Amino acid sequence: MPSLNQQRTHKYIAARQQHPAWVLLASRRAPLVLSCLDALFEHQRDGVPFDAAVQTLADMLAAHANDVEFEIDSDDTLSQARREMRDWIRRGLVVEREGRVFETDALKTALRFIAQLDGRMMTSTASRLAVVQREIDSLAAALDPDPHSRTDHLQRRMADLQQQLDDVQAGRITTLTSEQAVEGIREVYALATSLRADFRRVEDSWRDADRALREAIISARHHRGAVMDQLLDGHAKLLNTQEGRVFDSFHQQLSHQTELTEMRRRIRQILAHPATDQALDGLQRSTLHLLVQQLIKEAKVVQAVRARSEREVSQFMKTGQAAENRRVGQLLNEVLEQALRIDWQRLAVRRQSAPLPPLGVALGSVPLVERLRAKSLDGGEQAALLLTTEYADLGQMESEFWQAFEGLDRDALVQRTLQVLADRGQPMTLAQLAAALPPGEHDLETLALWLAMAREAGVDLQPGEEPVDTQDGHQHWRFTVPRVALDGAQLAHMDWEL
């Protein structure tokens, strides 16, 4: 039996060879790839087009072409960038779906490691020690089945809370020192950023389960009931993981907007503290300020992956294409098995004529699916562009075509609202805003946007409700909305992401 040191060594060797984050950090062009991908995914959580990612990486390679350390082919950086991007897709650092590239938890792990190299904050702070001590006390009490011990624990907590309440009522309020406030803010930031990593692990797990389910549908001999069982069992297993429970808890909070609003208010209160400038830099403050919005975006991505699996399984159940998919999978497996039996090392075999046109080029860096795609036999001549004008009857256009031009311009409405509030110089209710800016056919969207602005700015709702009358052509509408007043001075400096 190998010793503990040998097991640890084998584990590290396997991670060095297989884990995408470690492979990237050990690669020659790791600084360029990390910088490129970090800039691409910083504000585009829903993925970036593959060609745009390749072009950005090519520009990065061209900017450092004179550095011999990176071994860059300055004559054709675009082809080198494409090979580099394909290689990292194959290794699992990023994933490609429908022509777009998405980040993975492995990429974020590498970026977090780089970010911590120049970070001078200690992970073992006094505030974290206090958190550990409280958790140990609570866990020990929760694990103890003795009712007397549980009673003593609860009585100690009640006595401590009562003492704190008496001190506050007596005017003896103790606030944190500057050092304690800095430690607490850093602790909150570390915990908050780890939530996004948990959500991304949930997304990666769901994508893996989705891929396994697709393989089961196409290649395995699964009937409809077995496919449905695998779908439900996979979701149940994901929710039972640690990151799955974190996501499920936050997903349940999405239906309680009051808690999210209170969370935003408390984050703004923390960021307004003078110790925040010492505890966090500008990027960290912006990250903490947008925490709730980012978590909601992460949750939507996970929900989209889950909904995609459920939708395709539902289509599979309804159309009854199990037999067809199984036959296609069996045919592909037979073709690949026959291809593996051929001795491709022999030159005579490679030069033999075949009745089939070439299916692919032997490029190891290109994914298998790309090699199996049908290739054109043209000589690569430049085709002439067809620049003739095609005319169409506008009367044949469907209503959805015209409705696409009639959407609400949210950014323009926000700017007009801020301008009206600035001109008025005093808070305005939604009814007053509707009178100053008639919403027209976008009445419901406009009211929802104004309410979202109030919630984002932390404006408190006033008691009662108020009616808002709008007119869309000859149709009159009356909406009953919460009573809230928007103040231009309070909204002017907000960073809107509605």
Legacy VTK file of the C-alpha trace (Angstrom):
# vtk DataFile Version 3.0
C-alpha trace
ASCII
DATASET POLYDATA
POINTS 498 float
0.000 0.000 0.000
1.512 3.377 -0.974
2.398 5.767 1.803
0.639 9.057 2.443
3.416 10.998 0.728
3.230 8.739 -2.328
-0.547 9.145 -2.546
-0.176 12.901 -2.292
2.530 12.902 -4.958
0.426 10.803 -7.341
-2.520 13.125 -6.749
-0.434 16.193 -7.592
1.050 14.542 -10.674
-2.423 13.634 -11.947
-3.665 17.176 -11.308
-0.631 18.617 -13.101
-1.391 16.490 -16.144
-5.200 16.684 -16.191
-6.577 19.723 -14.351
-7.102 22.565 -16.866
-6.172 25.307 -14.374
-2.822 23.722 -13.514
-2.075 22.929 -17.160
-2.776 26.550 -18.096
-0.646 28.021 -15.311
2.254 25.776 -16.342
1.967 26.597 -20.051
4.336 28.947 -21.853
1.733 31.516 -22.931
-0.316 31.426 -19.710
-0.048 35.201 -18.961
-1.383 36.109 -22.400
-4.216 33.562 -22.361
-5.290 34.502 -18.826
-5.251 38.220 -19.565
-7.242 37.714 -22.760
-9.903 35.461 -21.219
-10.217 37.587 -18.083
-10.909 40.682 -20.187
-13.386 38.812 -22.395
-15.505 37.338 -19.591
-15.304 40.260 -17.165
-18.539 41.842 -18.391
-19.928 39.121 -20.697
-21.099 36.336 -18.427
-23.331 34.883 -21.157
-20.338 33.974 -23.318
-18.520 35.609 -26.229
-18.497 34.654 -29.923
-15.734 32.208 -30.789
-14.379 34.374 -33.608
-14.265 37.423 -31.325
-12.334 35.442 -28.712
-9.866 34.237 -31.339
-9.363 37.768 -32.679
-8.773 39.154 -29.178
-6.209 36.450 -28.460
-4.556 37.093 -31.840
-4.225 40.790 -30.977
-2.685 39.809 -27.642
-0.192 37.510 -29.359
0.683 40.164 -31.936
1.370 42.698 -29.173
3.964 40.329 -27.629
5.326 38.803 -30.834
8.828 40.169 -30.160
9.071 38.385 -26.813
10.994 35.172 -27.475
9.747 33.674 -24.208
6.250 33.098 -25.634
7.331 31.534 -28.986
4.820 33.468 -31.101
4.589 33.141 -34.867
4.427 36.793 -35.861
3.585 35.943 -39.488
0.235 34.294 -38.700
-0.951 35.148 -35.188
-4.591 34.538 -36.137
-4.007 30.865 -36.963
-1.919 30.417 -33.844
-4.653 32.030 -31.732
-7.259 29.732 -33.273
-5.141 26.657 -32.492
-4.534 27.923 -28.968
-8.241 28.505 -28.345
-9.184 25.095 -29.764
-6.572 23.462 -27.562
-7.989 25.022 -24.386
-11.521 24.071 -25.416
-10.328 20.489 -25.801
-8.650 20.598 -22.382
-11.830 21.914 -20.720
-10.566 25.348 -19.681
-13.423 26.951 -21.625
-16.430 25.382 -23.323
-17.930 26.112 -26.736
-21.647 25.931 -27.410
-23.463 27.169 -30.523
-20.556 29.314 -31.665
-19.988 30.997 -28.282
-17.248 30.425 -25.719
-18.131 30.176 -22.014
-15.864 30.272 -18.968
-15.594 27.379 -16.518
-14.762 26.981 -12.861
-11.252 25.845 -13.846
-10.592 29.211 -15.517
-11.902 31.108 -12.481
-9.690 28.959 -10.232
-6.611 30.007 -12.207
-7.669 33.668 -12.138
-8.256 33.556 -8.375
-4.804 32.058 -7.869
-3.201 34.875 -9.872
-5.236 37.515 -8.020
-4.081 36.181 -4.658
-0.393 36.427 -5.559
-0.277 40.171 -4.962
-3.020 40.217 -2.316
-1.670 41.162 1.072
-4.784 40.436 3.132
-4.518 37.587 5.627
-7.006 34.770 5.364
-6.822 34.027 9.120
-8.123 37.275 10.594
-9.520 37.850 14.041
-13.023 38.128 12.599
-12.664 34.759 10.880
-11.430 33.262 14.161
-14.562 34.586 15.872
-16.731 33.091 13.123
-15.032 29.721 13.540
-15.506 29.840 17.307
-19.207 30.672 16.963
-19.730 27.908 14.411
-17.949 25.385 16.643
-20.155 26.376 19.570
-23.353 26.191 17.495
-22.416 22.886 15.840
-21.441 21.260 19.130
-24.764 22.318 20.640
-26.717 21.080 17.604
-24.985 17.686 17.730
-25.550 17.234 21.462
-28.753 15.211 22.108
-28.779 16.108 25.824
-31.741 18.487 26.465
-30.012 20.023 29.510
-26.940 20.975 27.467
-29.150 22.401 24.724
-31.064 24.418 27.336
-27.836 25.802 28.829
-26.597 26.790 25.371
-29.808 28.641 24.491
-29.883 30.366 27.876
-26.315 31.604 27.379
-27.254 33.018 23.988
-30.368 34.674 25.381
-28.384 36.182 28.265
-25.785 37.538 25.835
-28.454 39.064 23.600
-30.254 40.540 26.586
-27.008 42.123 27.803
-26.425 43.646 24.358
-29.996 44.966 24.289
-29.624 46.512 27.755
-26.377 48.208 26.733
-27.972 49.683 23.606
-31.000 50.930 25.506
-28.699 52.490 28.086
-26.729 54.289 25.374
-23.600 52.150 25.721
-23.004 51.384 22.043
-19.696 49.755 21.153
-18.631 50.007 17.518
-15.848 48.172 15.770
-12.413 49.687 15.670
-10.889 50.621 12.334
-8.813 47.426 12.247
-11.799 45.257 13.153
-13.955 46.961 10.508
-11.307 46.347 7.836
-11.071 42.671 8.806
-14.850 42.283 8.789
-15.254 43.925 5.378
-12.535 41.731 3.881
-14.159 38.669 5.407
-17.534 39.588 3.881
-15.903 40.190 0.494
-14.141 36.805 0.568
-17.364 34.990 1.444
-19.371 36.941 -1.154
-16.986 36.208 -4.010
-16.914 32.516 -3.110
-20.674 32.376 -3.781
-20.122 33.098 -7.482
-17.583 30.267 -7.619
-20.172 27.931 -6.068
-22.730 28.961 -8.687
-20.217 28.346 -11.471
-19.471 24.870 -10.128
-23.207 24.180 -10.172
-23.310 25.290 -13.808
-20.354 23.056 -14.724
-21.960 20.112 -12.911
-25.231 20.663 -14.741
-23.430 20.852 -18.086
-21.642 17.573 -17.317
-24.958 15.960 -16.406
-26.496 17.358 -19.591
-23.676 15.905 -21.702
-24.011 12.515 -20.002
-27.752 12.577 -20.629
-27.236 13.378 -24.322
-24.802 10.500 -24.652
-27.350 8.210 -23.010
-30.076 9.349 -25.397
-27.975 8.970 -28.556
-25.745 5.944 -27.978
-27.131 3.879 -25.110
-30.099 1.541 -25.309
-32.266 3.602 -22.950
-36.015 3.663 -23.270
-38.044 6.748 -22.383
-38.598 5.828 -18.761
-34.880 5.278 -18.178
-34.046 8.655 -19.735
-36.573 10.418 -17.508
-35.239 8.603 -14.431
-31.694 9.646 -15.288
-32.792 13.270 -15.704
-34.570 13.384 -12.343
-31.858 11.449 -10.504
-29.163 13.721 -11.937
-30.948 16.852 -10.755
-31.497 15.362 -7.308
-27.807 14.452 -6.998
-26.730 17.947 -8.040
-28.978 19.583 -5.451
-27.517 17.324 -2.762
-23.983 18.616 -3.333
-22.625 21.482 -1.239
-22.701 24.031 -4.059
-26.098 22.705 -5.154
-27.575 23.427 -1.739
-26.117 26.950 -1.838
-27.699 27.569 -5.233
-31.039 26.085 -4.199
-31.127 28.311 -1.110
-30.459 31.433 -3.192
-32.961 30.294 -5.836
-35.635 30.154 -3.143
-34.709 33.686 -2.040
-35.341 34.978 -5.565
-39.058 34.730 -4.838
-38.624 36.957 -1.759
-37.669 40.320 -3.207
-37.810 41.917 0.242
-34.785 39.927 1.403
-32.805 40.804 -1.730
-33.699 44.477 -1.340
-32.571 44.393 2.281
-29.356 42.686 1.208
-28.665 45.464 -1.314
-29.316 48.115 1.324
-26.920 46.528 3.781
-24.216 46.192 1.131
-24.534 49.901 0.326
-24.344 50.659 4.042
-21.128 48.648 4.348
-19.594 50.306 1.281
-20.400 53.736 2.711
-18.274 53.025 5.809
-14.920 54.892 5.859
-13.014 51.645 6.492
-14.074 50.298 3.085
-11.471 52.420 1.277
-8.752 50.781 3.349
-10.156 47.251 3.143
-10.976 47.009 -0.587
-9.679 48.503 -3.799
-11.881 50.023 -6.489
-12.514 46.788 -8.384
-13.370 44.901 -5.190
-15.819 47.627 -4.104
-17.509 47.480 -7.505
-17.712 43.679 -7.281
-19.312 43.822 -3.839
-21.717 46.570 -4.952
-22.943 44.432 -7.871
-23.007 41.195 -5.871
-26.779 40.681 -5.917
-27.063 41.475 -9.634
-24.188 39.119 -10.436
-25.697 36.307 -8.352
-29.007 36.763 -10.148
-27.215 36.555 -13.511
-25.343 33.431 -12.394
-28.630 31.879 -11.263
-30.249 32.662 -14.627
-27.399 30.926 -16.463
-27.791 27.807 -14.305
-31.558 27.883 -14.826
-31.053 28.193 -18.592
-28.791 25.121 -18.642
-31.296 23.151 -16.590
-34.246 24.313 -18.698
-32.383 23.346 -21.867
-31.924 19.791 -20.619
-35.552 19.526 -19.554
-36.796 20.975 -22.846
-34.799 18.585 -25.002
-35.743 15.589 -22.873
-39.378 16.653 -23.178
-39.003 16.860 -26.954
-37.351 13.447 -26.956
-40.252 12.007 -24.962
-42.885 13.538 -27.241
-41.415 12.837 -30.664
-40.436 9.243 -29.936
-37.088 9.390 -31.729
-35.372 6.933 -29.398
-34.970 4.235 -32.048
-33.649 6.672 -34.677
-31.128 8.214 -32.290
-29.984 4.797 -31.145
-29.427 3.635 -34.721
-27.440 6.797 -35.519
-25.295 6.273 -32.446
-24.655 2.637 -33.312
-23.709 3.566 -36.882
-21.234 6.211 -35.702
-19.692 3.785 -33.231
-19.253 1.166 -35.966
-17.610 3.699 -38.286
-15.201 4.829 -35.570
-14.376 1.238 -34.609
-13.528 0.388 -38.226
-11.375 3.517 -38.495
-9.423 2.521 -35.382
-8.653 -0.915 -36.843
-6.857 0.569 -39.869
-3.075 0.779 -39.608
-2.617 4.439 -40.463
1.157 4.251 -39.911
1.676 2.379 -43.190
2.263 4.677 -46.155
0.702 2.195 -48.591
-2.543 2.220 -46.626
-2.687 5.994 -46.544
-2.163 6.207 -50.347
-4.861 3.699 -51.268
-7.802 5.054 -53.246
-11.187 5.089 -51.558
-14.739 5.319 -52.993
-15.675 7.950 -50.391
-14.730 11.633 -50.490
-12.392 12.836 -47.718
-14.237 13.445 -44.450
-11.590 15.313 -42.520
-7.968 16.266 -42.092
-5.690 14.537 -39.572
-5.226 17.458 -37.180
-4.730 16.434 -33.584
-5.532 19.898 -32.250
-8.961 19.966 -33.918
-11.838 18.362 -31.949
-13.196 15.043 -33.189
-16.499 16.575 -34.254
-14.675 19.055 -36.483
-12.632 16.264 -38.097
-15.797 14.289 -38.916
-17.578 17.209 -40.556
-17.874 17.063 -44.344
-15.195 19.193 -46.003
-15.461 20.991 -49.307
-13.422 19.684 -52.273
-13.051 23.139 -53.814
-9.585 24.432 -54.422
-10.137 27.410 -52.159
-10.635 29.948 -54.939
-12.107 33.250 -53.866
-15.791 33.265 -54.827
-17.272 36.381 -56.368
-19.536 38.357 -54.085
-23.195 38.585 -55.071
-24.037 42.235 -54.451
-27.354 42.442 -56.287
-30.238 43.997 -54.390
-33.052 41.664 -53.363
-36.497 43.270 -53.112
-39.326 42.076 -50.892
-42.933 43.105 -50.418
-43.310 44.798 -47.034
-46.919 43.721 -46.952
-45.781 40.112 -46.652
-43.804 40.784 -43.483
-45.322 39.200 -40.388
-46.320 41.220 -37.357
-43.349 39.915 -35.322
-41.001 41.643 -37.776
-42.507 45.061 -37.070
-42.820 44.473 -33.346
-39.053 43.974 -33.187
-38.626 47.691 -33.980
-41.085 48.806 -31.320
-39.328 47.653 -28.150
-38.762 49.971 -25.216
-35.372 51.709 -25.193
-34.613 51.290 -21.488
-31.408 53.334 -21.487
-33.107 56.252 -23.217
-36.028 56.110 -20.773
-33.641 56.159 -17.802
-31.894 59.237 -19.174
-35.201 61.024 -19.889
-36.431 60.175 -16.398
-33.282 61.577 -14.790
-33.582 64.716 -16.919
-37.229 65.267 -15.909
-36.378 64.754 -12.226
-33.464 67.178 -12.502
-35.653 69.815 -14.174
-38.406 69.427 -11.577
-35.958 69.663 -8.661
-38.156 67.667 -6.281
-39.255 64.034 -5.862
-41.947 62.803 -8.241
-44.348 59.891 -7.864
-44.975 57.365 -10.623
-48.234 59.078 -11.533
-46.430 62.407 -11.924
-43.723 60.764 -14.027
-46.354 59.119 -16.233
-47.950 62.519 -16.773
-44.590 64.091 -17.662
-43.407 61.120 -19.769
-46.476 59.407 -21.277
-45.491 55.744 -21.679
-47.850 55.051 -24.592
-47.872 51.426 -25.677
-44.983 50.568 -23.321
-46.939 51.429 -20.188
-46.305 48.231 -18.228
-42.608 48.125 -19.153
-42.175 51.780 -18.207
-43.786 51.368 -14.791
-41.720 48.253 -14.126
-38.537 50.138 -15.039
-39.371 53.022 -12.692
-40.062 50.581 -9.855
-36.758 48.830 -10.596
-34.950 52.180 -10.420
-36.539 52.872 -7.043
-35.553 49.446 -5.726
-32.001 49.758 -7.046
-31.588 53.156 -5.384
-32.995 51.877 -2.093
-36.003 54.225 -2.074
-38.474 53.282 0.665
-42.073 52.613 -0.327
-44.662 54.963 1.105
-47.824 53.576 2.704
-50.737 52.993 0.367
-51.033 52.778 -3.401
-51.753 55.205 -6.223
-53.487 54.845 -9.597
-51.680 55.631 -12.847
-53.814 56.373 -15.923
-52.285 55.802 -19.364
-53.574 55.896 -22.925
-52.567 53.685 -25.847
-54.268 55.046 -28.922
-57.987 54.994 -28.159
-57.527 52.521 -25.293
-57.369 53.814 -21.707
-55.665 51.847 -18.937
-55.424 52.293 -15.174
-52.629 50.680 -13.158
-52.470 50.464 -9.378
-48.839 50.722 -8.260
-47.022 51.157 -4.929
-46.635 54.739 -3.783
-43.005 55.741 -4.201
-41.270 59.036 -4.962
-38.124 59.187 -7.112
-35.583 61.865 -6.210
-33.294 63.095 -8.973
-30.442 63.901 -6.580
-30.570 60.373 -5.165
-30.649 58.697 -8.587
-28.128 60.879 -10.420
-24.982 59.025 -9.288
-26.283 55.463 -9.565
-24.618 52.942 -11.874
-27.682 51.568 -13.629
-27.736 47.917 -14.700
-31.465 47.350 -15.205
LINES 1 499
498 0 1 2 3 4 5 6 7 8 9 10 11 12 13 14 15 16 17 18 19 20 21 22 23 24 25 26 27 28 29 30 31 32 33 34 35 36 37 38 39 40 41 42 43 44 45 46 47 48 49 50 51 52 53 54 55 56 57 58 59 60 61 62 63 64 65 66 67 68 69 70 71 72 73 74 75 76 77 78 79 80 81 82 83 84 85 86 87 88 89 90 91 92 93 94 95 96 97 98 99 100 101 102 103 104 105 106 107 108 109 110 111 112 113 114 115 116 117 118 119 120 121 122 123 124 125 126 127 128 129 130 131 132 133 134 135 136 137 138 139 140 141 142 143 144 145 146 147 148 149 150 151 152 153 154 155 156 157 158 159 160 161 162 163 164 165 166 167 168 169 170 171 172 173 174 175 176 177 178 179 180 181 182 183 184 185 186 187 188 189 190 191 192 193 194 195 196 197 198 199 200 201 202 203 204 205 206 207 208 209 210 211 212 213 214 215 216 217 218 219 220 221 222 223 224 225 226 227 228 229 230 231 232 233 234 235 236 237 238 239 240 241 242 243 244 245 246 247 248 249 250 251 252 253 254 255 256 257 258 259 260 261 262 263 264 265 266 267 268 269 270 271 272 273 274 275 276 277 278 279 280 281 282 283 284 285 286 287 288 289 290 291 292 293 294 295 296 297 298 299 300 301 302 303 304 305 306 307 308 309 310 311 312 313 314 315 316 317 318 319 320 321 322 323 324 325 326 327 328 329 330 331 332 333 334 335 336 337 338 339 340 341 342 343 344 345 346 347 348 349 350 351 352 353 354 355 356 357 358 359 360 361 362 363 364 365 366 367 368 369 370 371 372 373 374 375 376 377 378 379 380 381 382 383 384 385 386 387 388 389 390 391 392 393 394 395 396 397 398 399 400 401 402 403 404 405 406 407 408 409 410 411 412 413 414 415 416 417 418 419 420 421 422 423 424 425 426 427 428 429 430 431 432 433 434 435 436 437 438 439 440 441 442 443 444 445 446 447 448 449 450 451 452 453 454 455 456 457 458 459 460 461 462 463 464 465 466 467 468 469 470 471 472 473 474 475 476 477 478 479 480 481 482 483 484 485 486 487 488 489 490 491 492 493 494 495 496 497
